[in-house]
Amino acid sequence: MNIQRGLLLSRGDSRRAEDREMELYFEKRALAAGAVAGIFAVVGLIALHSEGHYVYDRLVHEGLPLVIISAVCGLGMLVVLLTGGRFLLRPLAGLAVIAVIWGAFVAMFPYVLPTTMKWSEAAAPDATLSAIFVVFGIACVLVLPALFLLYFLAQSDMLEHEH
């Protein structure tokens, strides 16, 4: 692998560089990662069924729509990868992750640690939470525009490359 090919960071970079071999390499890795994630999800549900009855019961009742959304998005990503598409990969990945996190919250609610500690018991004092939200807001205003600009420049191939 030459240095220029080694600098390619993703399937999208490979496609823009018109390096089909590297693009196929990243596609295979993405498919393998998706398959492994799906296997771990199924094994996790089985383990949750045998060890975490409270969470499992809430997950398959109240959280079932979120489990379905996550599974459909995961399968959709695999289909898009297999068909050589790329447009829907990021939205499907984002929606799958959001559904998993939201599903975990729904499954454990009202507990932080199932059947042990409730959210109201784990919360920090109001002054601490207010300070955290102010700092978070300032950080978002200062950092997010720079990150979006860097992402845009990198994806537009407008950054200088050293050879």
C-alpha positions in Angstrom: 0.0 0.0 0.0 1.6 3.3 -1.0 1.5 6.4 1.2 -1.2 8.2 -0.7 -3.5 5.2 -0.4 -2.7 4.9 3.3 -3.9 8.4 3.8 -7.4 7.6 2.7 -9.5 7.5 5.7 -12.9 6.2 4.6 -14.9 4.7 1.8 -16.0 8.2 0.8 -12.4 9.3 0.6 -11.6 6.3 -1.5 -14.5 7.0 -3.9 -13.4 10.6 -4.3 -9.9 9.4 -5.0 -11.3 6.9 -7.5 -9.5 4.1 -5.7 -11.9 1.2 -6.2 -9.7 -1.3 -4.4 -9.6 0.7 -1.2 -13.3 1.4 -1.5 -14.0 -2.3 -1.6 -11.7 -2.8 1.4 -13.7 -0.3 3.4 -17.0 -1.8 2.2 -15.9 -5.3 3.5 -14.9 -3.8 6.8 -18.2 -2.0 7.2 -20.2 -5.1 6.3 -18.2 -7.2 8.8 -18.6 -4.5 11.5 -22.4 -4.4 10.8 -22.7 -8.2 11.0 -20.7 -8.3 14.3 -22.9 -5.5 15.7 -26.0 -7.4 14.8 -24.8 -10.6 16.4 -23.8 -8.8 19.6 -27.3 -7.2 19.6 -29.0 -10.5 19.4 -26.7 -12.1 22.0 -27.2 -9.0 24.2 -31.0 -9.5 24.1 -30.6 -13.2 25.0 -28.4 -12.3 27.9 -30.8 -9.5 29.0 -33.7 -12.0 28.9 -31.9 -14.4 31.2 -30.2 -11.9 33.6 -32.1 -8.6 33.5 -35.8 -9.3 33.6 -36.9 -5.8 34.5 -35.0 -4.2 31.6 -35.8 -6.9 29.1 -39.6 -6.8 29.9 -39.6 -3.0 29.5 -37.5 -3.3 26.3 -39.9 -5.7 24.6 -43.0 -3.8 25.7 -42.5 -0.1 26.0 -39.3 0.0 24.0 -40.2 -2.4 21.2 -40.8 0.3 18.6 -37.3 1.5 19.2 -35.8 -1.9 19.0 -37.6 -2.4 15.7 -36.4 1.0 14.4 -32.8 0.1 15.3 -33.0 -3.3 13.7 -34.6 -1.9 10.5 -31.9 0.8 10.3 -29.1 -1.7 10.8 -30.5 -4.0 8.2 -31.1 -1.0 5.9 -27.4 0.0 6.3 -26.3 -3.5 5.3 -28.6 -3.4 2.2 -27.3 0.0 1.2 -23.7 -1.2 1.6 -24.4 -4.4 -0.4 -26.0 -2.5 -3.2 -23.1 0.0 -3.4 -25.1 3.0 -2.2 -23.8 5.6 0.1 -26.4 8.3 0.4 -28.5 6.8 3.3 -25.6 5.3 5.3 -25.1 8.2 7.8 -28.8 9.0 8.4 -29.5 5.3 9.0 -26.5 4.9 11.3 -27.5 8.0 13.3 -31.1 6.8 13.6 -30.0 3.3 14.7 -27.8 4.7 17.4 -30.4 7.2 18.6 -33.0 4.3 18.8 -30.6 2.2 20.8 -29.8 4.9 23.3 -33.5 6.0 23.6 -34.5 2.3 23.9 -32.1 1.8 26.8 -33.5 4.8 28.5 -37.1 3.6 28.0 -36.1 0.1 29.2 -34.5 1.4 32.4 -36.9 4.3 33.3 -37.4 5.5 36.0 -34.1 4.0 37.2 -30.5 4.9 36.4 -29.4 1.5 37.8 -32.4 -0.8 37.3 -34.4 -1.4 40.4 -31.7 0.2 42.5 -31.3 4.0 41.9 -33.9 6.3 40.4 -33.0 9.4 38.4 -34.3 11.7 41.1 -31.8 10.1 43.5 -28.9 10.4 41.1 -29.4 14.0 40.1 -26.9 16.7 41.1 -28.0 19.9 42.9 -29.7 22.5 40.7 -26.8 24.9 40.9 -24.4 22.2 39.6 -26.7 21.3 36.8 -27.1 24.9 35.8 -23.4 25.5 35.7 -22.9 22.4 33.6 -25.5 23.5 31.1 -24.0 27.0 30.8 -20.5 25.6 30.2 -21.9 23.1 27.7 -23.8 25.8 25.8 -20.6 28.0 25.6 -18.6 25.0 24.4 -21.2 24.3 21.7 -21.1 27.9 20.5 -17.3 27.9 20.4 -16.5 24.4 19.2 -19.3 23.2 16.9 -18.9 25.8 14.2 -15.2 25.0 13.9 -15.9 21.2 13.8 -18.5 21.7 11.0 -16.1 23.9 9.0 -13.3 21.3 9.4 -15.7 18.5 8.3 -16.9 20.6 5.3 -13.3 21.4 4.2 -12.2 17.8 4.6 -15.2 16.4 2.7 -14.8 19.1 0.0 -11.1 18.2 -0.4 -10.2 21.8 0.2 -7.5 21.2 2.8 -3.9 21.0 1.6 -2.5 17.5 1.3 1.2 17.0 1.9 2.8 14.5 -0.5 
